[in-house]
C-alpha cells in the first residue's frame, strides 16, 4: 500500500473537536484526520464495488 501526503482544510469548530479528541487519546490531530480520511476512502471503495446509482470519479 502506498502513502500519499495530503492537506486537509478544517473549520475552526472541526479542528477544535479533533484537537480535544486527540488530546483525550494522547495522539496528534493529524493522526485522527488521517484515520478519518482512510475510513472515508474505504467506504467509497466499498460502495464502488457494491455499485451505486452514480459513478464515483476522483477529482
N, C-alpha and C positions, 0 to 999 in steps of 0.2 A: 504494500500500500504506500502511496506517495503522500508526502505532506506538502501543503501549499500555504504560504503566508498570505493572510487577508487582513484587511482593516474593516472594522465594523463601526458604524455610527449609531450611538445610543442616545436617547433623550436623557436629560438630567435625571428624570424620575427613574428610568430604567437603570441608568448607571448606579444610582444610589441603592436601588433594590439589589442589584448584583453585588455591589460593594458590601452591603450588610450581610448577604448570604455568604459571600466569600470570607468575610471576617468570621462568621459563625462556624464555617467549615475549616477554617485555617488554610485557605488556598488563595491564589491570586484571582482577581476579577477576570483576567484573560483566560484562565483555566475554565471558569464557568461559561464564559461566552463561547469558547472552543467546544465545550461539551454540548451546548445548545445548538450550535451550527451543525455539528456532527449528527445530532439526533434528527434535526430537520432534514438534512441531506439523506439520511437513512430512510426517513418517512417518504420523501419524494421518490427515491429509488424503488421502494416497496410499492407505492401507488402506481408508479410507471409500469412495473412488472405485472401488477394485478389489472392494469388497464383503467383508464379514466375517460371521462367524457370530453376531455380536452388534452391536446398534446402539451407536454412539459418540455420547453425548449430553453436551455441555458442561454443567458444573455452574454 
